[in-house]
């Protein structure tokens, strides 16, 4: 139950921080580092689907519902940690953003490391929430991509305004 609450709190914190940072300018000298990292993050779900499809069909037999919900939940936690890292690189001059993103990144990494062993995941989250844990992982990814899409749209508008001015 506690892990469920902690994961929901992470999703809320990620949404709030991402929503607040959507209007903050990105530091110019970090664009070279954050742009390739953002592209890798955007491509990672496709790569993950391919890898997990191969693993689930060829190698990992049995406990399929547990493995799928585990993979999606832990993947969502690592995605949030990586995006927090991108925020740290992009907004390192803003003190509150640096501190909050660092705390969010460490919090997300801690949850991901704690939930990575399948037996621990089943004991702490899946046994309590059953198939609803799949909704938790999908909800975490939904929050991640909604914040990412909103920030990309907002930065595109800011670039358009800068060009027109």
C-alpha positions as CSV (number, residue, x, y, z in Angstrom):
1,X,0.0,0.0,0.0
2,X,2.8,2.4,0.9
3,X,4.6,1.8,-2.4
4,X,1.4,2.6,-4.3
5,X,1.0,5.9,-2.4
6,X,4.7,6.8,-3.0
7,X,4.4,6.1,-6.7
8,X,1.3,8.3,-7.0
9,X,3.1,11.0,-5.1
10,X,6.0,10.8,-7.6
11,X,3.6,11.1,-10.5
12,X,2.0,14.2,-8.9
13,X,5.3,15.8,-8.1
14,X,6.5,15.1,-11.7
15,X,3.4,16.7,-13.1
16,X,3.7,19.8,-10.9
17,X,7.4,20.3,-11.5
18,X,7.1,19.7,-15.2
19,X,4.1,22.1,-15.4
20,X,6.0,24.8,-13.5
21,X,9.1,24.4,-15.7
22,X,7.3,24.6,-19.0
23,X,7.7,28.4,-19.1
24,X,11.3,28.5,-17.8
25,X,13.9,29.1,-20.5
26,X,16.4,26.3,-21.2
27,X,20.0,27.2,-20.6
28,X,21.7,27.7,-23.9
29,X,24.9,25.9,-23.1
30,X,23.1,22.6,-22.1
31,X,21.0,22.3,-25.3
32,X,23.8,20.1,-26.9
33,X,23.5,17.6,-23.9
34,X,19.7,17.7,-23.4
35,X,18.7,17.3,-27.1
36,X,20.2,13.9,-27.8
37,X,19.1,12.7,-24.4
38,X,15.5,13.8,-25.1
39,X,15.6,11.9,-28.4
40,X,16.8,8.7,-26.7
41,X,14.1,9.1,-24.1
42,X,11.5,9.5,-26.8
43,X,12.7,6.4,-28.6
44,X,13.0,4.2,-25.5
45,X,9.4,3.0,-25.5
46,X,9.7,1.6,-29.0
47,X,13.0,-0.2,-28.1
48,X,11.4,-1.4,-24.8
49,X,8.4,-2.8,-26.6
50,X,10.7,-4.7,-29.0
51,X,13.0,-6.1,-26.3
52,X,10.1,-7.1,-23.9
53,X,8.1,-8.7,-26.7
54,X,11.1,-10.9,-27.5
55,X,11.8,-11.6,-23.8
56,X,8.1,-12.4,-23.0
57,X,7.6,-14.7,-26.0
58,X,11.0,-16.5,-26.0
59,X,12.7,-16.5,-22.7
60,X,10.3,-15.6,-19.8
61,X,7.6,-18.1,-19.4
62,X,5.0,-18.0,-16.7
63,X,3.9,-15.2,-14.4
64,X,3.1,-13.1,-17.5
65,X,0.7,-10.6,-15.8
66,X,3.1,-9.9,-13.0
67,X,6.0,-9.4,-15.4
68,X,4.1,-7.1,-17.7
69,X,2.9,-4.8,-14.9
70,X,6.3,-4.9,-13.3
71,X,8.1,-4.0,-16.6
72,X,5.7,-1.0,-17.2
73,X,5.9,0.3,-13.7
74,X,9.6,0.1,-13.4
75,X,10.1,1.5,-16.9
76,X,7.8,4.5,-15.9
77,X,9.9,5.1,-12.8
78,X,13.2,5.1,-14.8
79,X,11.6,7.4,-17.4
80,X,10.7,9.9,-14.7
81,X,14.2,9.8,-13.2
82,X,15.7,10.4,-16.6
83,X,13.4,13.3,-17.4
84,X,14.2,14.8,-14.0
85,X,17.9,14.6,-15.0
86,X,17.1,16.4,-18.2
87,X,15.4,19.1,-16.2
88,X,18.5,19.4,-14.0
89,X,20.7,19.9,-17.0
90,X,18.3,22.3,-18.7
91,X,17.4,24.5,-15.7
92,X,20.5,24.3,-13.5
93,X,20.5,28.1,-13.0
94,X,17.1,28.1,-11.3
95,X,17.7,27.1,-7.7
96,X,14.2,25.7,-6.9
97,X,14.1,23.7,-10.1
98,X,17.6,22.2,-9.4
99,X,16.7,21.2,-5.8
100,X,13.2,19.9,-6.7
101,X,14.4,17.9,-9.7
102,X,17.3,16.5,-7.8
103,X,15.0,15.3,-5.1
104,X,12.5,13.9,-7.6
105,X,15.3,12.1,-9.5
106,X,16.7,10.5,-6.3
107,X,13.2,9.6,-5.2
108,X,12.3,8.0,-8.6
109,X,15.6,6.1,-8.7
110,X,15.1,4.8,-5.2
111,X,11.6,3.6,-6.0
112,X,12.8,2.0,-9.2
113,X,15.7,0.2,-7.5
114,X,13.4,-1.0,-4.7
115,X,10.9,-2.4,-7.1
116,X,13.3,-3.9,-9.7
117,X,13.4,-7.4,-8.2
118,X,10.2,-9.1,-9.4
119,X,9.7,-11.0,-6.1
120,X,9.8,-7.7,-4.1
121,X,7.5,-6.0,-6.6
122,X,5.0,-8.9,-6.3
123,X,5.2,-8.8,-2.5
124,X,4.9,-5.1,-2.1
125,X,2.7,-3.9,-4.9
126,X,1.2,-6.7,-7.1
127,X,-0.1,-8.8,-4.2
128,X,-2.0,-5.7,-3.0
129,X,-3.2,-4.1,-6.2
130,X,-3.2,-7.2,-8.6
131,X,-3.9,-6.1,-12.2
132,X,-4.6,-2.5,-11.0
133,X,-0.8,-2.2,-10.7
134,X,-0.8,-2.2,-14.5
135,X,-3.0,0.9,-14.4
136,X,-0.5,2.5,-12.0
137,X,2.4,1.9,-14.5
138,X,0.3,3.1,-17.4
139,X,-0.8,6.1,-15.5
140,X,2.8,7.0,-14.6
141,X,3.7,6.8,-18.3
142,X,0.6,8.9,-19.2
143,X,1.7,11.6,-16.8
144,X,5.2,11.5,-18.1
145,X,4.2,11.9,-21.7
146,X,1.6,14.5,-21.1
147,X,4.1,16.7,-19.3
148,X,6.7,16.0,-22.0
149,X,4.2,16.9,-24.8
150,X,3.0,20.1,-23.0
151,X,6.6,21.3,-22.5
152,X,7.6,20.6,-26.1
153,X,4.5,22.5,-27.4
154,X,5.2,25.4,-25.0
155,X,8.9,25.6,-26.0
156,X,7.9,25.6,-29.7
157,X,5.6,28.5,-29.0
158,X,8.4,30.4,-27.2
159,X,10.8,29.9,-30.1
160,X,8.1,31.1,-32.5
161,X,7.6,34.2,-30.5
162,X,11.3,34.9,-30.3
163,X,11.6,34.6,-34.1
164,X,8.6,36.9,-34.7
165,X,9.9,39.5,-32.3
